C-alpha cells in the first residue's frame, strides 16, 4: 500500500509543478489555448495520443471488445494507429495548421465561422461541442471506480474529486502548454505501464503460447460461429462486421473531434509535423494495440466476480479483475497508468470546452469588447465549471446522460468530420452542405438513441460519419456557391511561397 500511495503522491506533485512552470505561457489567449502555436513534435504527438486514449479505452473498451471479439480486438488498436493517427496527421496535420493560422481561428467552431463566413455556423458548432463534450468528459471517470476499489479500498467519490482538482490546478495555471508537457509525462507512463502489464498478465497465464492455446478452446457464444471453439483466436474474430464498425468509429472519429484537431492548430513547423506523425503512430500502436491485445485475453478470466446480479457481464470489471492478482508495485503502476490516461484526456476536453464557450459563444455575442485578460479569466472559470459538472454527472449519472455518453463521440465526429475535412481541401463546400452535415451527424446518432434502428451506438456513430461524407458534397453541388473571390483568398494560404533549408528540400529555383 505504501508503494501505491507514494507513486500517486509523486504523480500529482509533478502535475502541479508542471502547471506552475508553464504559467509564463499564459500571457495571451493564443498562449493559453494553443501554447503560442509553437509546440514541438514530441509534445504535440504525445498530447494527441494521450487525449485519444483514456480510461474508457483501457478499462471499458478493451474489456468489452476483448470479451466480444477475442484476440481480433487488436485490429481496433491497429486501426487507431493507422487511420486515427498516421492518416490523420498526413491528411489533416499540415493543412489544418496552415489554414487555421491564415484564418486566425483558435477552435473548431471558430474555423467553421471563418471558413464558411457564417456566425450562425460558429455558434451552432460551439453549442454542439458544449452539449456533447460534457457527457464525454464525465465518461472519462468510467472504470476508475473499480480500479481504485481494488487497489486502495477508498471510495470512488474521493478519487473523482481529487482527479478533477489536480486537473483544474495545472490546466488553469499553465493552459495548453501545461497540458502538453503533462501529456508527455503521462504518455511515457502509459507506454511503460502497458508493456509491463501485458508481460505480467501473460506470464500469469503460462506465457503467450499457452494463453493462446487456452483461448482457442473456448466456445463462441456468437450466433455466426454456432458455438465452435477457436473463434476468439481467429484472424477477424467471431463477428467481423461489428468489429469493423468499432474500428471505423474509434479510428476515423478522431478526424472530427475538436479536442484532437486542436493539436494541429498548435504545432510549431513542418519538421514537427513529420516527426510528430511517426511518434504519434508508434504511440498508438503500443498503447491502443496493447490495450486491446490485453483485453483480448479477457475470456481466460471468466469468473463470478465480473457478472452482475442478473447474470450479465459487467465489461468495466474485466480488466480490473485481470489485474487484481498482480504484485503491488504493478498495481500501483496500473493505477497511475489509468490516471494518466484519464487526466490527459480530461484536461484536453475541459480546455476545448472552455475555449469554445468563451471564444465562440460568449465573446462578441454575450460579452462585448472582451480584453485578452478577461477572455483568459473567463476560460479559467469555465474550466472549473466544466470539471464540477463532470464530477456531479460521474458520481450519479442519470440514465439519459449515461446514454448520451455512449453517443457523444459519434455525434461530434458525425457532425464535424465531413465539413472540416472537405473545408480544408475543396473550394466547393457550401454553407448548406455544412448545415446538412451537422444535421445528419447529430440526427442519426441522437435519433438512434431513442428509436434504436441501428443496434449498436458504435455502428450508429460510424454510419453518421459515413453519411456526412456523402451528404456534404451532394448538398454542396446542389446549393448556391459561396463567393468565389472570398474562397480563393482563403485558399491562397496553401500557395504562399516559403523559404526552407536544404536539409528539408532538394529542389532549387
C-alpha positions as CSV (number, residue, x, y, z in Angstrom):
1,X,0.0,0.0,0.0
2,X,2.9,2.4,0.8
3,X,4.3,1.9,-2.7
4,X,1.0,2.7,-4.3
5,X,0.4,5.8,-2.3
6,X,4.0,7.0,-2.9
7,X,3.5,6.6,-6.7
8,X,0.3,8.6,-6.5
9,X,1.8,11.5,-4.4
10,X,4.7,11.8,-6.8
11,X,2.4,11.7,-9.8
12,X,0.1,14.5,-8.5
13,X,3.1,16.6,-7.3
14,X,4.7,16.5,-10.8
15,X,1.4,17.5,-12.5
16,X,1.1,20.6,-10.3
17,X,4.8,21.5,-10.7
18,X,4.4,21.5,-14.5
19,X,1.4,23.8,-14.2
20,X,3.4,26.3,-12.1
21,X,6.3,26.0,-14.6
22,X,4.0,26.7,-17.6
23,X,2.5,29.9,-16.2
24,X,4.8,32.1,-18.3
25,X,2.9,31.0,-21.4
26,X,-0.4,32.2,-20.1
27,X,0.0,35.9,-21.2
28,X,-2.3,35.8,-24.2
29,X,-5.3,33.9,-25.5
30,X,-3.1,32.2,-28.1
31,X,-0.7,31.2,-25.4
32,X,-3.4,29.8,-23.1
33,X,-5.4,27.9,-25.8
34,X,-2.6,26.9,-28.2
35,X,0.7,27.3,-26.4
36,X,1.5,30.3,-28.8
37,X,1.3,27.9,-31.8
38,X,4.9,26.9,-31.2
39,X,4.6,23.4,-29.6
40,X,7.2,20.9,-30.8
41,X,6.7,17.4,-32.3
42,X,7.2,15.3,-29.2
43,X,4.8,17.3,-27.0
44,X,2.2,17.5,-29.8
45,X,2.4,13.8,-30.7
46,X,2.1,12.7,-27.1
47,X,-0.7,15.3,-26.5
48,X,-2.6,13.8,-29.4
49,X,-2.1,10.2,-28.3
50,X,-2.9,10.8,-24.6
51,X,-6.0,12.8,-25.5
52,X,-7.0,9.9,-27.8
53,X,-6.7,7.1,-25.2
54,X,-8.3,7.4,-21.8
55,X,-9.6,5.1,-19.1
56,X,-12.6,4.5,-21.3
57,X,-10.3,2.7,-23.7
58,X,-8.1,0.9,-21.2
59,X,-10.8,-0.3,-18.8
60,X,-14.1,0.0,-20.7
61,X,-13.5,-0.6,-24.4
62,X,-10.6,-3.1,-24.0
63,X,-12.7,-5.2,-21.6
64,X,-15.9,-5.0,-23.7
65,X,-14.4,-5.6,-27.2
66,X,-11.8,-8.0,-26.0
67,X,-14.6,-10.1,-24.5
68,X,-16.7,-9.9,-27.7
69,X,-14.0,-10.4,-30.4
70,X,-11.1,-12.1,-28.6
71,X,-7.6,-11.5,-29.9
72,X,-9.1,-10.0,-33.1
73,X,-9.9,-6.9,-31.0
74,X,-6.2,-6.0,-31.6
75,X,-7.4,-4.8,-35.0
76,X,-9.1,-1.9,-33.3
77,X,-5.7,-0.8,-31.9
78,X,-4.1,-1.2,-35.4
79,X,-6.9,0.8,-36.9
80,X,-6.4,3.6,-34.3
81,X,-2.7,3.7,-35.2
82,X,-3.0,3.7,-39.0
83,X,-6.3,5.6,-39.6
84,X,-6.7,7.5,-36.3
85,X,-3.1,8.6,-36.0
86,X,-0.9,8.1,-39.2
87,X,-3.5,9.1,-41.8
88,X,-5.0,11.8,-39.6
89,X,-1.6,13.5,-39.3
90,X,-0.8,13.0,-43.0
91,X,-4.1,14.2,-44.4
92,X,-5.1,16.8,-41.8
93,X,-2.0,18.0,-40.0
94,X,-0.3,20.3,-42.4
95,X,-3.4,21.8,-44.0
96,X,-5.1,22.3,-40.6
97,X,-2.1,24.2,-39.3
98,X,-1.7,26.4,-42.4
99,X,-5.4,27.3,-42.9
100,X,-6.3,27.9,-39.2
101,X,-3.3,30.2,-38.8
102,X,-4.3,32.0,-42.0
103,X,-7.9,32.4,-40.8
104,X,-6.7,33.2,-37.2
105,X,-9.1,30.6,-35.8
106,X,-8.3,29.0,-32.4
107,X,-11.1,26.4,-32.1
108,X,-13.1,24.2,-34.5
109,X,-16.3,26.3,-34.3
110,X,-14.1,29.3,-35.0
111,X,-12.8,27.6,-38.1
112,X,-16.4,26.9,-39.3
113,X,-17.3,30.5,-38.8
114,X,-14.3,31.9,-40.6
115,X,-14.0,29.3,-43.4
116,X,-17.7,29.5,-44.3
117,X,-18.2,33.1,-43.3
118,X,-21.1,32.3,-41.0
119,X,-21.6,33.4,-37.4
120,X,-24.6,31.0,-37.2
121,X,-22.5,28.0,-38.1
122,X,-19.9,29.1,-35.5
123,X,-22.5,29.4,-32.7
124,X,-24.2,26.1,-33.6
125,X,-20.9,24.3,-33.7
126,X,-20.0,25.7,-30.3
127,X,-23.4,24.5,-28.9
128,X,-22.8,21.0,-30.3
129,X,-19.3,20.9,-28.7
130,X,-20.8,22.1,-25.3
131,X,-23.7,19.6,-25.3
132,X,-21.7,16.5,-26.3
133,X,-18.3,17.2,-24.7
134,X,-19.8,17.4,-21.1
135,X,-21.1,13.8,-21.0
136,X,-17.9,12.7,-22.8
137,X,-15.9,14.5,-20.1
138,X,-17.9,12.7,-17.4
139,X,-17.4,9.3,-19.1
140,X,-13.6,9.7,-18.7
141,X,-14.0,8.8,-15.0
142,X,-15.5,5.5,-16.0
143,X,-13.6,2.4,-15.0
144,X,-11.7,4.3,-12.2
145,X,-14.1,3.2,-9.5
146,X,-13.4,-0.5,-9.7
147,X,-9.7,0.0,-10.2
148,X,-9.4,2.2,-7.1
149,X,-11.6,0.0,-5.0
150,X,-9.4,-2.9,-6.0
151,X,-6.1,-1.1,-5.4
152,X,-6.8,1.2,-2.4
153,X,-10.1,0.3,-0.9
154,X,-11.1,4.0,-0.9
155,X,-14.4,5.5,-2.1
156,X,-14.7,6.3,-5.8
157,X,-16.0,9.8,-4.8
158,X,-12.7,10.9,-3.4
159,X,-10.8,9.6,-6.4
160,X,-13.0,11.5,-8.9
161,X,-12.8,14.7,-6.8
162,X,-9.0,14.5,-6.4
163,X,-8.6,13.9,-10.1
164,X,-10.8,16.9,-11.0
165,X,-9.0,19.2,-8.6
166,X,-5.5,18.4,-9.8
167,X,-6.5,18.6,-13.4
168,X,-8.1,22.0,-12.7
169,X,-4.9,23.2,-11.0
170,X,-2.5,22.5,-13.8
171,X,-4.8,23.5,-16.7
172,X,-5.7,26.8,-15.0
173,X,-2.1,27.6,-14.1
174,X,-0.5,26.7,-17.4
175,X,-3.1,26.3,-20.1
176,X,-2.3,24.3,-23.2
177,X,1.4,24.2,-22.6
178,X,0.9,22.7,-19.1
179,X,-1.5,20.2,-20.7
180,X,1.0,19.3,-23.4
181,X,4.0,18.8,-21.0
182,X,1.9,16.7,-18.6
183,X,0.6,14.7,-21.6
184,X,4.2,13.9,-22.5
185,X,5.0,12.7,-18.9
186,X,1.7,10.8,-18.8
187,X,2.4,9.3,-22.2
188,X,5.7,7.9,-21.0
189,X,3.9,6.3,-18.0
190,X,1.3,4.8,-20.3
191,X,3.9,3.3,-22.7
192,X,5.9,1.7,-19.9
193,X,2.8,0.7,-17.9
194,X,1.0,-1.1,-20.8
195,X,4.1,-3.1,-21.7
196,X,4.7,-4.2,-18.1
197,X,1.1,-5.1,-17.5
198,X,0.8,-7.3,-20.7
199,X,4.0,-9.1,-19.8
200,X,2.8,-9.7,-16.2
201,X,-0.7,-10.9,-17.2
202,X,0.5,-13.3,-19.9
203,X,3.2,-14.6,-17.6
204,X,0.5,-15.4,-15.1
205,X,-1.3,-17.5,-17.8
206,X,1.8,-19.6,-18.5
207,X,3.1,-17.4,-21.3
208,X,1.8,-16.2,-24.7
209,X,1.5,-19.5,-26.4
210,X,-0.2,-21.2,-23.5
211,X,-2.7,-18.3,-23.2
212,X,-3.5,-18.6,-27.0
213,X,-3.9,-22.3,-26.7
214,X,-6.4,-21.9,-23.8
215,X,-8.3,-19.2,-25.7
216,X,-8.6,-21.5,-28.7
217,X,-10.5,-24.0,-26.6
218,X,-13.3,-21.5,-25.6
219,X,-16.6,-21.9,-27.4
220,X,-18.0,-18.8,-29.0
221,X,-21.4,-17.5,-27.9
222,X,-22.0,-15.6,-31.1
223,X,-24.6,-17.0,-33.5
224,X,-22.5,-16.6,-36.6
225,X,-19.9,-19.1,-35.3
226,X,-22.5,-21.5,-33.9
227,X,-20.6,-22.1,-30.7
228,X,-17.5,-23.5,-32.3
229,X,-14.2,-23.2,-30.4
230,X,-11.3,-21.2,-31.9
231,X,-13.4,-18.1,-32.9
232,X,-11.7,-16.0,-30.2
233,X,-8.2,-16.7,-31.7
234,X,-9.3,-16.4,-35.4
235,X,-7.9,-13.7,-37.6
236,X,-11.0,-11.5,-37.7
237,X,-12.8,-12.9,-34.6
238,X,-16.4,-14.2,-34.3
239,X,-18.1,-11.1,-35.6
240,X,-16.1,-9.3,-38.3
241,X,-18.8,-6.8,-39.4
242,X,-19.4,-5.3,-35.9
243,X,-15.6,-5.3,-35.3
244,X,-15.3,-3.2,-38.5
245,X,-17.8,-0.7,-37.1
246,X,-15.8,-0.3,-33.9
247,X,-12.6,0.2,-36.0
248,X,-14.2,2.9,-38.1
249,X,-15.7,4.9,-35.2
250,X,-12.7,4.8,-32.9
251,X,-10.2,5.5,-35.7
252,X,-11.9,7.8,-38.3
253,X,-13.8,9.5,-35.4
254,X,-10.7,11.4,-34.3
255,X,-10.7,13.3,-37.6
256,X,-13.8,15.2,-36.4
257,X,-13.2,15.6,-32.7
258,X,-12.4,19.2,-31.7
259,X,-10.0,18.3,-28.9
260,X,-8.0,16.1,-31.3
261,X,-7.9,18.5,-34.2
262,X,-6.9,21.3,-31.9
263,X,-3.5,19.7,-31.5
264,X,-2.7,20.5,-35.2
265,X,-3.5,24.2,-34.6
266,X,-0.7,24.5,-32.0
267,X,2.1,22.6,-33.8
268,X,5.3,24.5,-34.5
269,X,6.6,23.8,-38.0
270,X,7.0,21.4,-40.9
271,X,9.6,19.3,-39.2
272,X,7.4,19.0,-36.2
273,X,4.5,17.6,-38.3
274,X,6.8,15.0,-40.0
275,X,8.3,13.9,-36.7
276,X,5.0,14.0,-34.8
277,X,3.4,11.7,-37.4
278,X,5.9,9.0,-36.7
279,X,5.8,9.4,-32.9
280,X,2.0,9.6,-32.7
281,X,1.6,6.4,-34.8
282,X,4.1,4.4,-32.8
283,X,2.5,5.6,-29.5
284,X,-0.9,4.4,-30.8
285,X,0.5,1.0,-31.8
286,X,1.9,0.4,-28.3
287,X,-0.9,1.9,-26.2
288,X,-4.0,1.2,-28.1
289,X,-2.8,-2.0,-29.7
290,X,-1.5,-3.1,-26.3
291,X,-4.8,-2.3,-24.5
292,X,-7.0,-4.2,-27.0
293,X,-4.5,-7.1,-27.2
294,X,-4.6,-7.4,-23.4
295,X,-8.4,-7.2,-23.4
296,X,-8.5,-10.0,-26.0
297,X,-7.5,-12.5,-23.3
298,X,-10.4,-11.4,-21.0
299,X,-12.3,-14.8,-21.5
300,X,-9.4,-16.5,-19.7
301,X,-10.6,-14.6,-16.6
302,X,-14.2,-15.7,-16.7
303,X,-15.3,-15.6,-13.0
304,X,-18.5,-14.8,-11.0
305,X,-16.7,-11.5,-10.0
306,X,-17.3,-10.0,-13.4
307,X,-21.1,-10.6,-13.5
308,X,-23.9,-8.6,-12.0
309,X,-26.9,-10.0,-10.1
310,X,-28.8,-10.5,-13.4
311,X,-26.0,-12.7,-14.8
312,X,-24.9,-10.1,-17.3
313,X,-21.2,-9.4,-17.9
314,X,-20.0,-6.1,-16.4
315,X,-17.4,-5.1,-19.0
316,X,-15.8,-2.4,-16.9
317,X,-14.9,-5.1,-14.3
318,X,-13.0,-7.4,-16.7
319,X,-9.7,-5.5,-16.9
320,X,-9.6,-4.7,-13.1
321,X,-10.2,-8.4,-12.3
322,X,-7.4,-9.4,-14.7
323,X,-5.1,-7.1,-12.8
324,X,-6.2,-7.9,-9.3
325,X,-3.7,-10.7,-8.8
326,X,-0.6,-8.6,-9.9
327,X,2.1,-7.6,-7.4
328,X,1.5,-4.3,-5.5
329,X,4.2,-2.4,-7.5
330,X,2.5,-3.3,-10.8
331,X,-1.0,-2.5,-9.5
332,X,0.4,0.9,-8.4
333,X,1.8,1.4,-12.0
334,X,-1.6,0.4,-13.5
335,X,-3.4,2.9,-11.3
336,X,-1.0,5.7,-12.3
337,X,-1.3,4.5,-15.9
338,X,-5.1,4.8,-15.9
339,X,-5.0,8.1,-14.0
340,X,-2.5,9.4,-16.6
341,X,-4.8,8.3,-19.5
342,X,-7.8,9.8,-17.8
343,X,-6.3,13.1,-16.7
344,X,-4.7,13.8,-20.1
345,X,-8.0,13.3,-21.9
346,X,-9.8,15.2,-19.2
347,X,-7.5,18.2,-19.4
348,X,-7.8,18.3,-23.2
349,X,-11.7,18.1,-23.0
350,X,-12.1,20.9,-20.5
351,X,-9.7,23.2,-22.2
352,X,-11.5,22.6,-25.5
353,X,-14.9,23.2,-23.9
354,X,-13.9,26.3,-22.0
355,X,-12.1,27.9,-25.0
356,X,-15.1,27.1,-27.3
357,X,-17.6,28.6,-24.9
358,X,-15.5,31.7,-24.3
359,X,-14.2,32.5,-27.8
360,X,-17.1,31.2,-29.9
361,X,-20.2,31.7,-27.8
362,X,-19.7,34.4,-25.1
363,X,-17.2,36.7,-26.9
364,X,-18.9,39.3,-29.1
365,X,-22.3,37.6,-28.6
366,X,-23.0,37.8,-24.8
367,X,-20.0,39.8,-23.6
368,X,-18.9,42.6,-25.8
369,X,-15.3,44.0,-26.0
370,X,-13.6,41.2,-24.0
371,X,-10.0,42.0,-23.4
372,X,-7.3,39.3,-23.6
373,X,-7.1,39.1,-19.9
374,X,-10.8,38.9,-19.5
375,X,-11.0,36.0,-22.0
376,X,-8.3,34.1,-20.2
377,X,-10.1,34.6,-16.8
378,X,-13.4,33.5,-18.3
379,X,-11.8,30.3,-19.7
380,X,-10.3,29.6,-16.3
381,X,-13.6,30.0,-14.6
382,X,-15.3,27.8,-17.2
383,X,-12.7,25.1,-16.7
384,X,-13.7,24.9,-13.0
385,X,-17.4,24.9,-14.1
386,X,-17.0,22.1,-16.6
387,X,-15.0,19.9,-14.2
388,X,-17.6,20.5,-11.4
389,X,-20.4,19.5,-13.8
390,X,-18.5,16.4,-15.0
391,X,-17.9,15.3,-11.3
392,X,-21.6,15.7,-10.5
393,X,-22.5,13.6,-13.5
394,X,-19.8,11.0,-12.9
395,X,-20.9,10.5,-9.3
396,X,-24.5,9.9,-10.1
397,X,-25.1,9.5,-13.8
398,X,-28.8,9.8,-14.8
399,X,-29.9,7.2,-17.4
400,X,-30.2,9.8,-20.1
401,X,-26.7,11.1,-19.5
402,X,-25.3,7.6,-19.5
403,X,-26.9,7.0,-22.9
404,X,-25.6,10.4,-24.1
405,X,-22.0,9.4,-23.1
406,X,-22.2,6.4,-25.5
407,X,-23.1,8.6,-28.5
408,X,-21.1,11.7,-27.8
409,X,-18.1,10.6,-29.8
410,X,-20.3,9.5,-32.7
411,X,-22.3,12.7,-32.6
412,X,-19.3,15.1,-32.6
413,X,-17.4,13.2,-35.3
414,X,-20.5,12.6,-37.3
415,X,-21.3,16.4,-37.3
416,X,-17.8,17.8,-37.8
417,X,-15.7,15.3,-39.8
418,X,-17.1,15.9,-43.3
419,X,-17.5,19.7,-43.1
420,X,-14.0,20.1,-41.6
421,X,-12.2,17.6,-44.0
422,X,-13.9,19.0,-47.2
423,X,-13.3,22.5,-45.9
424,X,-9.6,22.0,-45.9
425,X,-9.4,20.5,-49.4
426,X,-12.4,21.6,-51.5
427,X,-13.4,25.1,-52.5
428,X,-16.9,23.9,-53.5
429,X,-18.3,23.3,-50.0
430,X,-21.3,25.5,-49.3
431,X,-22.9,26.7,-46.1
432,X,-26.0,24.5,-46.8
433,X,-23.6,21.5,-47.2
434,X,-22.2,22.2,-43.8
435,X,-25.6,22.6,-42.2
436,X,-26.6,19.3,-43.8
437,X,-23.5,17.6,-42.4
438,X,-24.4,18.9,-38.9
439,X,-28.0,17.7,-39.2
440,X,-27.1,14.3,-40.5
441,X,-24.4,13.7,-37.9
442,X,-26.5,14.7,-34.9
443,X,-29.7,13.4,-36.4
444,X,-28.5,9.8,-36.9
445,X,-26.8,9.4,-33.5
446,X,-29.5,11.1,-31.4
447,X,-32.5,9.6,-33.1
448,X,-30.9,6.2,-32.9
449,X,-30.6,6.7,-29.1
450,X,-34.4,6.9,-28.8
451,X,-35.6,4.7,-31.7
452,X,-32.7,2.1,-31.8
453,X,-32.9,1.3,-35.6
454,X,-29.2,0.6,-35.5
455,X,-28.5,-2.0,-32.8
456,X,-25.1,-0.6,-31.7
457,X,-24.4,3.0,-30.8
458,X,-20.9,2.4,-32.1
459,X,-22.3,1.4,-35.6
460,X,-24.7,4.4,-35.4
461,X,-21.7,6.7,-35.0
462,X,-19.8,5.1,-37.9
463,X,-23.0,5.4,-40.0
464,X,-23.3,9.1,-39.1
465,X,-19.7,9.8,-40.2
466,X,-20.2,7.9,-43.5
467,X,-23.5,9.7,-44.2
468,X,-21.8,13.1,-43.6
469,X,-19.1,12.3,-46.1
470,X,-21.8,11.6,-48.8
471,X,-24.3,14.3,-47.8
472,X,-22.0,17.3,-47.5
473,X,-20.6,17.2,-51.1
474,X,-24.0,16.2,-52.5
475,X,-25.8,19.1,-50.9
476,X,-22.9,21.4,-51.8
477,X,-23.2,20.6,-55.5
478,X,-27.0,21.4,-55.5
479,X,-27.0,24.6,-53.4
480,X,-25.7,28.2,-54.1
481,X,-21.9,28.5,-54.0
482,X,-20.0,30.8,-51.7
483,X,-18.4,34.0,-53.1
484,X,-15.6,32.8,-55.4
485,X,-13.1,35.6,-54.6
486,X,-13.6,35.1,-50.8
487,X,-13.0,31.3,-51.1
488,X,-10.0,31.8,-53.4
489,X,-8.5,34.3,-50.9
490,X,-8.8,31.6,-48.1
491,X,-7.1,29.0,-50.2
492,X,-4.2,31.3,-51.1
493,X,-2.6,30.2,-47.8
494,X,-1.6,27.0,-49.5
495,X,0.1,28.8,-52.3
496,X,2.2,31.2,-50.3
497,X,6.0,31.0,-51.0
498,X,8.1,29.9,-48.0
499,X,11.9,29.6,-47.6
500,X,13.2,26.4,-46.1
501,X,16.6,24.9,-45.5
502,X,18.3,22.5,-48.0
503,X,18.0,19.6,-45.5
504,X,14.2,19.9,-45.7
505,X,14.0,20.1,-49.6
506,X,16.2,19.2,-52.5
507,X,14.5,21.5,-55.0
508,X,16.3,24.6,-56.5
509,X,14.9,27.7,-58.1
